[in-house]
Amino acid sequence: MGIIDNFIRQYEKEYDFYKQLARLGHEVLETEIFNRGIKAMVSSRAKRIDRLREKVENRNKTKKYKSKVSIEKDIVDLAGIRVALYFPADRKIIGELIEDLFEIVETKNFPEKSHKPKFEKRFSGYWATHYRVKLKKTDEIDKRFTETVFEIQVASVLMHAWSEVEHDLVYKPFSGDLSEEELSILDQINGLVLAGENALERLQKAITERTAKQDEVSDKYELTNLIHSSYNNSISNKILNFGNTEFVNNYLKAVEKLQTSDVLNSLSHINLNIKDSFSDQFFQNIIKINDSSENLKKYFGQYTTDKRKISGFESFTKTWITFEKIIFQLLKESGQENKKNYVPTLELIKNVSNLTENEIQQIKDFREVRNALLHGHQSYSNDELEKYFEQLKSLVTKTLSKVDKNMQDQLSEELP
C-alpha cells in the first residue's frame, strides 16, 4: 500500500474526529459573531474523503511526498470553517475576533503576489483571509482537539460563491481543461463579484448614514455597524483594537433602545491614546450618559437574579460614574479639560486629584472591578460588592472635596 493510500486510510478512521473538531470551532465562532452583531453565515465541514484523495494526488505531482507525515504537514484543511460576510469591510473585525478566540498558527491573505494563475486574468481573483488555528486549551475540551490545526476561511458571501465555482471548474476539472472562452467568462464573473463587493460596501455605508439620522437605535446589527463605521473613520494610524460589542449589545437588549444622539455623542468621545478598546470605551460612555438606576438594574439583571447583588452592581457602577464626572470637573477647573475624551487616564487622575499613590492604585484596581462587572466576567459576593462600594465611595468623597463648592452639592447628590 502506497503513502497516499495509507494517509487516506488513516483519515477514514479519523473522519468523525475532524467532523467534531470543525463543529466545535464552528460553535465557538458563530456564537461570538452573533453576540457581537456581525452579519455573516458560518459553515463547517470535515473534508470529503474522495475530494481529499483527489487533492493529495494532484499536489503529489509537484510535492513528491516522501512519507505520510509530509502529507499531514501539507494538508491542513481536513477540518474547515467558512465565514461568509454580508459586508466585505467586516473582515478586519472578524480577524480580530479569530485572533481573540483561537490560537493562531498561520495567516494567509489573498490574492497572493507570488501566485501565478492558470490563465491571464483581467481581474484580481480571490480576496479572502485564511487562518490556520487551534482551539484554545480549556478544561471542557479534550486535549486532542486543542492540538490539531484546522482552517478558517473569511471572505464575502459573493467571493465565497465565486471561488467555489472557479475552484471546481479550473482546478478540479471533471471533463477536461476549460477553453479560453470559459476561462474568460469566469474572469468576467470575478469582475462582477468585485463590483458586487463594492456595492455591498456602499450599502453598508448607506445603512450607517440612515441609522445616524434615526431618532433611536434598537437593532444590534445597526448599532454594531454604526460603531464599526466610527472606528474606521477614527483610528487612521492609531493602534486601537475594535474590541467586543457583545456587552453593549446586551445593554441595548436590556434597555430596548438608545437615543441616536447619545450613541453619536458616545462615539465622539473615544480616547485613542489608552488601551481600552474602542467598543469598551463606547460602552463606558453610553452608560455614563444613560446612568439611570433603572437602566443599570435591567442590564445587571441579565447576569443575576439576586436583587441584593443587582443593587450592589448598580451602587458601585453609579459611584464610579460620579467619580469620573468629578475628575472632569477638576480638569475643567484647572484648565485641562478635554472635551474629546470621556475616559480619564490614571495619569490625569493623579495630576488633578488629591489622592495618594496608594489611593491611585486602589482606583486602578476598582477600574478592573468595574470592567469585570460590566462584562459579567466575574461574580462577586454581596459582601465583596458592599466592601468595594464603601471603599470607592470614600475615595470619591475625598476627591469631591477638591471641587469648587458651587459644584460639590450637585455632584454629591449623584452618589448612591
C-alpha positions as CSV (number, residue, x, y, z in Angstrom):
1,M,0.0,0.0,0.0
2,G,1.4,3.4,-1.0
3,I,2.0,6.6,1.1
4,I,-1.2,8.2,-0.2
5,D,-3.3,5.1,0.4
6,N,-2.0,4.9,4.0
7,F,-2.8,8.6,4.6
8,I,-6.4,8.2,3.2
9,R,-7.0,5.0,5.2
10,Q,-5.9,6.8,8.4
11,Y,-8.2,9.8,7.6
12,E,-11.2,7.5,7.0
13,K,-10.7,6.2,10.6
14,E,-10.4,9.8,11.9
15,Y,-13.1,11.4,9.8
16,D,-15.6,11.7,12.8
17,F,-12.8,13.3,14.9
18,Y,-12.3,16.0,12.2
19,K,-16.0,16.5,11.8
20,Q,-16.3,17.0,15.6
21,L,-13.3,19.4,15.6
22,A,-15.0,21.5,12.8
23,R,-18.2,21.6,14.8
24,L,-16.5,22.7,18.0
25,G,-14.7,25.6,16.2
26,H,-18.0,26.4,14.4
27,E,-19.9,26.8,17.6
28,V,-17.3,29.0,19.3
29,L,-17.0,31.3,16.3
30,E,-20.7,31.5,15.3
31,T,-21.8,32.3,18.9
32,E,-19.4,35.2,19.2
33,I,-20.3,36.5,15.7
34,F,-24.0,36.5,16.6
35,N,-23.4,38.1,20.1
36,R,-21.3,40.9,18.6
37,G,-23.9,41.8,16.0
38,I,-21.9,41.0,12.8
39,K,-23.8,39.9,9.7
40,A,-22.3,36.6,8.5
41,M,-23.1,33.0,7.6
42,V,-20.9,30.3,9.2
43,S,-20.5,26.8,7.9
44,S,-18.1,23.9,8.7
45,R,-17.1,20.5,7.4
46,A,-14.6,17.7,7.6
47,K,-13.1,17.2,4.1
48,R,-14.8,14.7,2.0
49,I,-12.7,11.5,1.5
50,D,-13.0,11.5,-2.3
51,R,-12.1,15.2,-2.6
52,L,-9.2,14.7,-0.2
53,R,-7.7,11.8,-2.3
54,E,-8.1,14.0,-5.4
55,K,-6.3,16.9,-3.7
56,V,-3.4,14.8,-2.4
57,E,-2.9,13.1,-5.7
58,N,-2.8,16.4,-7.6
59,R,-0.4,18.0,-5.1
60,N,1.8,14.9,-5.1
61,K,2.7,15.7,-8.7
62,T,4.8,18.7,-7.5
63,K,5.3,17.9,-3.8
64,K,6.6,14.4,-4.3
65,Y,5.6,13.2,-0.8
66,K,8.2,11.1,0.9
67,S,6.0,10.0,3.9
68,K,2.6,10.2,5.4
69,V,3.9,12.8,7.8
70,S,4.9,15.1,4.9
71,I,1.3,14.9,3.6
72,E,-0.1,15.7,7.1
73,K,2.1,18.8,7.3
74,D,1.0,19.9,3.8
75,I,-2.8,19.3,4.1
76,V,-4.2,21.5,6.9
77,D,-7.8,21.8,5.9
78,L,-9.1,18.4,7.0
79,A,-11.4,20.3,9.3
80,G,-12.5,23.7,8.0
81,I,-14.8,26.6,8.8
82,R,-16.1,29.2,6.3
83,V,-17.2,32.7,7.4
84,A,-19.2,34.3,4.6
85,L,-19.6,38.1,5.4
86,Y,-22.5,40.2,4.2
87,F,-20.1,43.2,4.2
88,P,-16.5,42.8,3.0
89,A,-15.3,45.6,5.3
90,D,-16.0,43.4,8.3
91,R,-13.0,41.2,7.5
92,K,-10.9,43.2,9.9
93,I,-13.3,42.8,12.8
94,I,-13.6,39.0,12.2
95,G,-9.8,38.8,12.0
96,E,-9.5,40.5,15.4
97,L,-12.2,38.1,16.8
98,I,-10.5,35.0,15.5
99,E,-7.2,36.1,17.0
100,D,-9.0,36.6,20.3
101,L,-10.8,33.2,20.2
102,F,-8.2,30.8,18.8
103,E,-4.5,30.1,18.9
104,I,-3.2,31.4,15.5
105,V,-0.7,29.2,13.7
106,E,-0.5,31.0,10.4
107,T,-2.4,33.7,8.5
108,K,-2.6,33.9,4.7
109,N,-4.0,36.9,2.8
110,F,-5.3,36.5,-0.8
111,P,-4.6,37.4,-3.5
112,E,-1.0,36.3,-3.1
113,K,1.5,38.2,-5.2
114,S,3.6,35.1,-5.7
115,H,0.7,33.1,-7.1
116,K,0.6,32.6,-10.9
117,P,-2.9,31.9,-12.2
118,K,-3.5,29.2,-14.9
119,F,-4.5,31.9,-17.4
120,E,-4.1,35.7,-17.9
121,K,-6.7,37.4,-15.8
122,R,-8.1,40.9,-16.1
123,F,-9.4,40.9,-12.6
124,S,-7.6,40.2,-9.3
125,G,-9.3,37.0,-8.4
126,Y,-9.9,35.6,-4.9
127,W,-10.0,38.1,-2.0
128,A,-10.0,36.5,1.4
129,T,-8.1,35.7,4.6
130,H,-7.3,32.1,5.7
131,Y,-6.4,31.4,9.3
132,R,-4.7,28.1,10.4
133,V,-5.7,27.9,14.1
134,K,-6.1,25.6,17.1
135,L,-8.8,25.7,19.8
136,K,-7.6,27.2,23.0
137,K,-6.9,24.8,25.9
138,T,-9.8,24.6,28.4
139,D,-10.9,22.0,30.9
140,E,-14.1,21.5,28.8
141,I,-12.4,20.4,25.6
142,D,-10.5,17.2,25.1
143,K,-6.7,17.7,24.7
144,R,-6.8,16.0,21.2
145,F,-9.0,18.8,19.8
146,T,-6.7,21.6,21.1
147,E,-3.6,20.1,19.5
148,T,-5.0,19.8,15.9
149,V,-4.8,22.6,13.4
150,F,-7.8,23.5,11.3
151,E,-8.6,26.2,8.8
152,I,-11.0,29.2,8.9
153,Q,-11.7,31.0,5.6
154,V,-13.1,34.5,5.7
155,A,-14.5,36.3,2.7
156,S,-17.6,38.0,1.5
157,V,-20.7,35.9,0.6
158,L,-20.2,36.8,-3.1
159,M,-16.5,35.9,-3.1
160,H,-17.1,32.5,-1.4
161,A,-19.7,31.6,-4.1
162,W,-17.4,32.7,-7.0
163,S,-14.3,30.9,-5.5
164,E,-16.3,27.7,-5.2
165,V,-17.3,27.8,-8.8
166,E,-13.8,28.7,-10.1
167,H,-12.0,26.2,-7.9
168,D,-14.1,23.3,-9.0
169,L,-14.1,24.2,-12.7
170,V,-10.5,25.4,-13.1
171,Y,-8.5,23.5,-10.5
172,K,-10.7,20.3,-10.3
173,P,-12.0,19.8,-13.9
174,F,-14.0,16.7,-14.2
175,S,-14.3,16.7,-18.0
176,G,-11.0,18.2,-19.3
177,D,-9.4,21.6,-19.2
178,L,-11.5,24.6,-19.8
179,S,-11.4,26.6,-23.0
180,E,-10.1,30.1,-23.3
181,E,-13.7,31.3,-23.6
182,E,-14.8,29.5,-20.5
183,L,-11.8,31.0,-18.5
184,S,-12.6,34.4,-19.9
185,I,-16.2,34.1,-18.7
186,L,-15.1,33.1,-15.2
187,D,-12.8,36.1,-15.1
188,Q,-15.6,38.3,-16.1
189,I,-17.8,36.8,-13.3
190,N,-15.0,37.7,-10.9
191,G,-15.1,41.3,-12.1
192,L,-18.9,41.3,-11.4
193,V,-18.2,39.8,-7.9
194,L,-15.6,42.6,-7.2
195,A,-18.1,45.2,-8.4
196,G,-20.7,43.5,-6.1
197,E,-18.4,43.7,-3.1
198,N,-18.0,47.4,-3.8
199,A,-21.8,47.7,-3.9
200,L,-22.1,45.9,-0.6
201,E,-19.6,48.4,1.0
202,R,-21.7,51.2,-0.4
203,L,-24.8,49.5,1.0
204,Q,-23.2,49.2,4.5
205,K,-22.3,52.9,4.4
206,A,-25.9,53.8,3.4
207,I,-27.2,51.8,6.3
208,T,-24.8,53.7,8.6
209,E,-26.0,57.0,7.3
210,R,-29.7,56.1,7.7
211,T,-29.1,54.8,11.2
212,A,-27.4,58.0,12.2
213,K,-30.4,60.0,11.1
214,Q,-32.9,58.0,13.1
215,D,-34.1,59.2,16.5
216,E,-33.4,55.8,18.1
217,V,-31.3,52.6,17.6
218,S,-33.0,49.4,18.6
219,D,-31.3,46.8,16.3
220,K,-28.0,45.4,17.5
221,Y,-26.7,44.9,13.9
222,E,-27.3,48.6,13.1
223,L,-25.6,49.6,16.4
224,T,-22.6,47.4,15.7
225,N,-22.4,48.8,12.1
226,L,-22.5,52.4,13.5
227,I,-19.8,51.7,16.0
228,H,-17.6,50.0,13.4
229,S,-18.0,52.8,10.9
230,S,-17.0,55.3,13.5
231,Y,-14.0,53.1,14.4
232,N,-12.8,53.0,10.7
233,N,-13.2,56.8,10.5
234,S,-11.3,57.5,13.7
235,I,-8.3,55.2,14.0
236,S,-6.2,56.3,11.0
237,N,-2.7,55.3,12.1
238,K,-3.6,54.8,15.7
239,I,-3.2,51.3,17.2
240,L,-6.5,50.6,19.0
241,N,-8.5,47.3,18.9
242,F,-12.1,47.4,17.9
243,G,-13.0,45.2,20.8
244,N,-16.1,43.2,21.7
245,T,-19.5,44.7,21.0
246,E,-21.3,41.9,22.8
247,F,-21.6,43.9,26.1
248,V,-23.1,47.0,24.5
249,N,-25.5,44.8,22.5
250,N,-26.5,43.2,25.8
251,Y,-27.1,46.6,27.2
252,L,-29.2,47.5,24.2
253,K,-31.2,44.3,24.7
254,A,-31.8,45.3,28.3
255,V,-32.9,48.8,27.7
256,E,-34.5,48.0,24.3
257,K,-33.5,51.2,22.6
258,L,-30.9,54.0,22.7
259,Q,-31.2,57.6,21.6
260,T,-29.1,58.0,18.4
261,S,-27.9,61.4,19.7
262,D,-26.5,59.6,22.8
263,V,-24.8,56.9,20.6
264,L,-23.2,59.6,18.4
265,N,-22.1,61.6,21.4
266,S,-20.5,58.5,23.0
267,L,-18.7,57.7,19.7
268,S,-17.3,61.2,19.5
269,H,-15.7,60.9,22.9
270,I,-13.4,57.9,22.4
271,N,-9.8,58.3,23.7
272,L,-7.5,56.8,21.1
273,N,-4.5,57.0,23.4
274,I,-5.5,54.5,26.1
275,K,-5.5,50.7,26.0
276,D,-9.3,50.2,26.5
277,S,-10.7,49.0,23.2
278,F,-13.0,51.2,21.0
279,S,-16.1,49.2,21.9
280,D,-15.3,49.1,25.6
281,Q,-14.9,52.9,25.7
282,F,-18.2,53.3,23.8
283,F,-19.9,51.1,26.3
284,Q,-18.5,53.1,29.2
285,N,-19.6,56.3,27.6
286,I,-23.1,55.2,26.8
287,I,-23.6,54.0,30.4
288,K,-22.3,57.3,31.7
289,I,-24.8,59.2,29.6
290,N,-27.6,56.7,30.3
291,D,-26.8,56.3,34.0
292,S,-30.4,55.9,35.3
293,S,-30.8,53.3,38.1
294,E,-33.5,51.6,36.1
295,N,-31.2,51.0,33.1
296,L,-28.4,49.7,35.2
297,K,-30.8,47.3,37.0
298,K,-32.1,46.0,33.7
299,Y,-28.5,45.4,32.4
300,F,-27.2,43.7,35.5
301,G,-30.4,41.7,35.8
302,Q,-29.1,39.7,32.8
303,Y,-26.3,38.3,34.9
304,T,-28.0,37.5,38.2
305,T,-31.5,37.3,39.7
306,D,-30.2,38.2,43.2
307,K,-31.8,41.6,43.9
308,R,-29.2,42.5,46.5
309,K,-26.4,41.7,44.2
310,I,-28.0,43.8,41.4
311,S,-28.3,46.7,43.9
312,G,-24.5,46.2,44.7
313,F,-23.6,46.3,41.0
314,E,-25.7,49.4,40.5
315,S,-24.3,51.3,43.5
316,F,-20.7,50.6,42.6
317,T,-21.1,51.5,38.9
318,K,-23.0,54.7,39.7
319,T,-20.3,55.7,42.2
320,W,-17.6,55.1,39.6
321,I,-19.5,57.2,37.0
322,T,-19.8,60.0,39.6
323,F,-16.0,59.7,40.2
324,E,-15.2,60.2,36.5
325,K,-17.6,63.3,36.5
326,I,-15.7,64.7,39.4
327,I,-12.3,64.2,37.6
328,F,-13.6,66.0,34.6
329,Q,-14.9,68.8,36.7
330,L,-11.4,69.1,38.3
331,L,-9.9,69.1,34.8
332,K,-12.2,71.9,33.8
333,E,-11.4,73.9,36.8
334,S,-7.6,73.5,36.2
335,G,-7.9,74.4,32.5
336,Q,-7.0,70.9,31.4
337,E,-10.5,69.9,30.2
338,N,-10.5,67.6,27.1
339,K,-13.9,67.8,25.5
340,K,-13.0,65.0,23.2
341,N,-12.4,62.2,25.7
342,Y,-14.7,60.9,28.4
343,V,-12.4,58.2,29.8
344,P,-9.7,59.7,32.1
345,T,-6.3,58.1,32.3
346,L,-4.7,57.3,35.7
347,E,-2.1,60.0,34.9
348,L,-4.8,62.6,34.6
349,I,-6.5,61.4,37.8
350,K,-3.1,61.7,39.6
351,N,-2.5,65.2,38.3
352,V,-5.8,66.8,39.3
353,S,-7.0,64.8,42.3
354,N,-5.8,64.9,46.0
355,L,-5.3,61.1,46.1
356,T,-2.2,59.5,47.3
357,E,-0.1,56.9,45.3
358,N,-1.7,54.1,47.2
359,E,-5.2,55.5,46.6
360,I,-4.4,55.9,42.9
361,Q,-3.5,52.2,42.9
362,Q,-6.9,51.4,44.5
363,I,-8.6,53.4,41.8
364,K,-6.7,51.3,39.2
365,D,-8.0,48.1,41.0
366,F,-11.5,49.4,41.2
367,R,-11.5,50.2,37.4
368,E,-10.8,46.5,36.9
369,V,-13.6,45.6,39.2
370,R,-15.9,48.0,37.2
371,N,-14.9,46.3,33.9
372,A,-15.5,42.8,35.3
373,L,-18.9,43.9,36.5
374,L,-19.9,45.5,33.2
375,H,-18.6,42.5,31.2
376,G,-20.2,39.9,33.5
377,H,-16.8,38.1,33.6
378,Q,-16.6,37.7,37.4
379,S,-19.2,37.1,40.1
380,Y,-18.5,39.0,43.3
381,S,-20.2,38.1,46.6
382,N,-22.6,40.5,48.2
383,D,-20.1,41.2,51.0
384,E,-17.4,41.9,48.4
385,L,-19.6,44.3,46.5
386,E,-20.5,46.1,49.7
387,K,-16.9,46.4,50.7
388,Y,-15.7,47.7,47.3
389,F,-18.6,50.2,47.1
390,E,-17.8,51.7,50.6
391,Q,-14.1,51.9,49.8
392,L,-14.7,53.5,46.4
393,K,-17.2,55.9,47.9
394,S,-14.7,57.0,50.5
395,L,-12.1,57.8,47.7
396,V,-14.8,59.6,45.7
397,T,-15.9,61.7,48.7
398,K,-12.2,62.7,49.3
399,T,-11.8,63.7,45.6
400,L,-15.1,65.7,45.7
401,S,-13.7,67.9,48.5
402,K,-11.3,69.4,46.0
403,V,-14.1,70.5,43.6
404,D,-15.4,74.1,43.6
405,K,-18.0,74.4,46.3
406,N,-20.7,75.5,43.7
407,M,-20.5,72.1,42.1
408,Q,-19.9,70.0,45.2
409,D,-23.6,69.7,46.1
410,Q,-24.7,68.8,42.6
411,L,-22.1,66.0,42.3
412,S,-22.7,64.8,45.8
413,E,-26.4,64.3,45.1
414,E,-25.4,61.8,42.3
415,L,-23.7,59.5,44.8
416,P,-25.8,56.4,45.9
